[in-house]
């Protein structure tokens, strides 16, 4: 590994450590990797989300939890080890015999009734598959199958990393076992109960005990609806962006959120989080008690910008299909009838020339969205290399360059100017 790669890797770990206990759980981009046992605590509760976002976060992490149990192999073995309640029946037959003859019982019986050679004692076994452990198993597998049908809604995107493939690989195994003739004899209960969960946890077969643990997790998360249970799952597994520059973007976004959160403690108000996913409107909202609302958009262009794009209008006037330019982060501030936007562009590199490239991109945004620009709007470039010198009265300028080390300090001033009206 080259020296620069070592530096970038160390920097990535530092950035992850800086945000892991705050808002990293919001990331649901596919181009990420699952890291285990990363988070020690999460400063959120279910009221920070809309019901849809909260349930999506719950469903995704439940799927990840199940996929980590090597479900395809477990289900393959379970098909050969179904729980059976077997009962043996013995009865008399004469003439045509159906079933297994118990010869010892037959001879004993014949000797007692004058050696009747037409008499046979037949043994028959009744196999019952509709048992409590199987009802528990069927319920959980049906739920998993249902969640997998919505996987592209939960985690939209084009790429398929290993962890995503592991999740989707469960579907064929689930299909196979749910369509098994024996399994079709099992009742699909409307709701799982603590009694059914216990039947799995106490089963003599370790495979049923494993499904019992999954059922126990399901019972706490979906039936009791205990928020601590879902957050316990998130604390043990989290998606972290693979590329260093994407981690830097997330770090910048979460510094915005952290700063807005600190101001909520001072000014009062409420927040509403959105999960970060491709093809979604990634919008985090802070509504302060003084009437100011801050909307923070990630990889999404709000209508307050998109409706004023000169680039889009020119392309459209010539009959071309135009793809909207998307800044990394957009901060929208509204108060009464006043509304304005600011743009944040993020560039991660030790190459100082990359700072110039980022500034050109930022200036292009200003030109494109000139109609949406107001005297309060700011265009901020966040870079990795340390800024050697800053102009006097920096926040009087429209364009600012902020380095990684002073990001939070500068964001405090930036957000305070918006909120402290």
DAFENWO-V41252 format. One record per residue. N is the residue number from 1. RES is the residue in one letter. PSI is psi in whole degrees, -180 to 180 (* if undefined). OMEGA is omega as a letter, one per 20 degrees, with the letter a starting at -180 (* if undefined). Layout:
# DAFENWO-V41252
N:RES:PSI:OMEGA
N:RES:PSI:OMEGA
This chain:
# DAFENWO-V41252
1:X:133:a
2:X:161:a
3:X:-44:a
4:X:-38:r
5:X:-38:r
6:X:-44:a
7:X:-46:a
8:X:-40:a
9:X:-46:r
10:X:-41:a
11:X:-39:r
12:X:-45:r
13:X:-40:r
14:X:-43:a
15:X:-40:r
16:X:-44:r
17:X:-29:a
18:X:-24:a
19:X:-3:a
20:X:-33:a
21:X:8:a
22:X:-75:a
23:X:10:a
24:X:-26:r
25:X:-17:a
26:X:-21:a
27:X:121:r
28:X:34:r
29:X:141:a
30:X:-33:a
31:X:59:a
32:X:173:r
33:X:150:r
34:X:123:r
35:X:139:a
36:X:150:r
37:X:48:a
38:X:-36:a
39:X:136:r
40:X:-30:a
41:X:154:r
42:X:126:a
43:X:63:r
44:X:169:r
45:X:174:a
46:X:-21:a
47:X:-9:r
48:X:-7:a
49:X:157:r
50:X:161:a
51:X:-40:a
52:X:-48:a
53:X:-41:a
54:X:-44:a
55:X:-36:r
56:X:-41:r
57:X:-43:r
58:X:-49:a
59:X:-42:a
60:X:-48:a
61:X:-28:r
62:X:-40:r
63:X:-44:r
64:X:-45:r
65:X:-44:a
66:X:-40:a
67:X:-27:r
68:X:-5:r
69:X:11:a
70:X:51:a
71:X:-43:r
72:X:-42:a
73:X:-39:r
74:X:-45:a
75:X:-35:r
76:X:-43:r
77:X:-36:a
78:X:-30:r
79:X:-28:a
80:X:-4:a
81:X:41:r
82:X:143:r
83:X:129:a
84:X:135:r
85:X:97:a
86:X:132:r
87:X:141:r
88:X:132:r
89:X:141:r
90:X:133:a
91:X:162:a
92:X:145:r
93:X:148:r
94:X:149:a
95:X:-121:a
96:X:127:a
97:X:130:r
98:X:125:a
99:X:-176:a
100:X:127:a
101:X:128:r
102:X:96:a
103:X:-38:a
104:X:-48:r
105:X:-33:r
106:X:-48:a
107:X:-41:r
108:X:-45:a
109:X:-41:a
110:X:-41:a
111:X:-25:a
112:X:-10:a
113:X:53:r
114:X:41:r
115:X:53:r
116:X:103:a
117:X:-10:r
118:X:-6:a
119:X:134:r
120:X:142:r
121:X:119:a
122:X:138:r
123:X:132:r
124:X:143:a
125:X:129:r
126:X:120:a
127:X:120:a
128:X:118:a
129:X:-14:a
130:X:66:a
131:X:166:r
132:X:-48:r
133:X:-37:r
134:X:-33:r
135:X:-41:r
136:X:-47:a
137:X:-47:a
138:X:-41:a
139:X:-48:a
140:X:-42:a
141:X:-37:r
142:X:-41:r
143:X:-44:r
144:X:-44:a
145:X:-41:r
146:X:-42:r
147:X:-38:a
148:X:-25:r
149:X:-21:a
150:X:16:a
151:X:-36:a
152:X:-22:r
153:X:-39:r
154:X:-48:a
155:X:80:a
156:X:159:r
157:X:171:a
158:X:-35:a
159:X:158:a
160:X:86:r
161:X:170:a
162:X:-45:a
163:X:-34:r
164:X:-41:r
165:X:-39:r
166:X:-38:r
167:X:-50:a
168:X:-23:r
169:X:-15:r
170:X:-24:a
171:X:-46:a
172:X:-38:r
173:X:-39:r
174:X:-43:r
175:X:-44:a
176:X:-46:a
177:X:-34:r
178:X:-25:r
179:X:5:r
180:X:138:a
181:X:-39:r
182:X:-41:a
183:X:-26:r
184:X:-17:r
185:X:-9:a
186:X:134:r
187:X:133:r
188:X:105:a
189:X:156:a
190:X:-37:a
191:X:146:r
192:X:143:a
193:X:166:r
194:X:-30:r
195:X:-43:r
196:X:-40:r
197:X:-45:a
198:X:-34:r
199:X:-29:r
200:X:-44:a
201:X:-30:a
202:X:6:a
203:X:149:r
204:X:-24:a
205:X:123:a
206:X:-26:r
207:X:-40:r
208:X:-33:r
209:X:-36:r
210:X:-46:r
211:X:-33:r
212:X:-38:r
213:X:-39:r
214:X:-42:r
215:X:-37:r
216:X:-42:r
217:X:-44:r
218:X:-45:a
219:X:-43:a
220:X:-40:a
221:X:-43:a
222:X:-33:a
223:X:-56:r
224:X:-28:a
225:X:49:r
226:X:112:a
227:X:-35:a
228:X:-32:a
229:X:-45:r
230:X:-38:r
231:X:-27:r
232:X:-39:r
233:X:-44:a
234:X:-37:a
235:X:-27:a
236:X:-10:a
237:X:131:a
238:X:148:r
239:X:127:a
240:X:129:r
241:X:142:a
242:X:-45:a
243:X:146:a
244:X:-41:a
245:X:-31:r
246:X:-36:r
247:X:-38:r
248:X:-39:r
249:X:-47:a
250:X:-40:r
251:X:-43:r
252:X:-45:r
253:X:-46:a
254:X:-23:r
255:X:-36:r
256:X:-48:a
257:X:-43:a
258:X:-42:a
259:X:-44:r
260:X:-34:r
261:X:-41:r
262:X:-38:r
263:X:-29:r
264:X:-36:r
265:X:-31:a
266:X:-42:a
267:X:-12:a
268:X:156:r
269:X:-166:r
270:X:165:a
271:X:157:r
272:X:117:a
273:X:149:r
274:X:144:r
275:X:147:a
276:X:110:a
277:X:148:r
278:X:150:r
279:X:9:r
280:X:158:r
281:X:94:a
282:X:97:a
283:X:124:r
284:X:127:a
285:X:134:r
286:X:121:r
287:X:111:a
288:X:154:a
289:X:-18:r
290:X:5:r
291:X:-8:r
292:X:136:r
293:X:130:r
294:X:123:r
295:X:124:a
296:X:117:a
297:X:137:r
298:X:124:r
299:X:40:r
300:X:134:r
301:X:113:a
302:X:161:a
303:X:-28:r
304:X:-22:r
305:X:-51:a
306:X:-32:a
307:X:-7:a
308:X:23:a
309:X:117:r
310:X:-39:r
311:X:-47:a
312:X:-43:a
313:X:-43:a
314:X:-46:r
315:X:-44:a
316:X:-38:a
317:X:-22:r
318:X:8:r
319:X:15:r
320:X:150:r
321:X:123:a
322:X:135:r
323:X:125:a
324:X:134:r
325:X:137:a
326:X:109:r
327:X:159:r
328:X:-50:a
329:X:136:r
330:X:132:r
331:X:121:a
332:X:129:a
333:X:130:r
334:X:142:r
335:X:115:a
336:X:-122:a
337:X:-6:a
338:X:135:r
339:X:134:r
340:X:160:a
341:X:153:r
342:X:152:a
343:X:137:r
344:X:122:r
345:X:138:a
346:X:129:r
347:X:121:r
348:X:112:r
349:X:151:r
350:X:-10:a
351:X:116:a
352:X:-25:r
353:X:-25:r
354:X:-26:r
355:X:-44:r
356:X:-41:r
357:X:-43:r
358:X:-39:r
359:X:-39:r
360:X:-41:r
361:X:-43:a
362:X:-44:r
363:X:-33:r
364:X:-38:r
365:X:-42:a
366:X:-42:r
367:X:-44:a
368:X:-44:a
369:X:32:a
370:X:-37:a
371:X:-23:a
372:X:-3:a
373:X:141:r
374:X:176:a
375:X:-22:r
376:X:-12:a
377:X:146:r
378:X:149:r
379:X:116:a
380:X:130:r
381:X:122:r
382:X:124:a
383:X:163:r
384:X:-49:a
385:X:147:a
386:X:136:r
387:X:121:a
388:X:-35:a
389:X:142:r
390:X:146:r
391:X:157:r
392:X:147:a
393:X:53:a
394:X:-39:a
395:X:1:r
396:X:-17:a
397:X:158:r
398:X:-32:a
399:X:132:r
400:X:147:r
401:X:124:a
402:X:136:r
403:X:169:a
404:X:-42:a
405:X:-32:a
406:X:15:a
407:X:-52:a
408:X:-42:r
409:X:-44:a
410:X:-36:r
411:X:-33:r
412:X:-46:r
413:X:-41:a
414:X:-49:a
415:X:-36:r
416:X:-38:r
417:X:-28:r
418:X:-41:a
419:X:-40:a
420:X:75:a
421:X:*:*
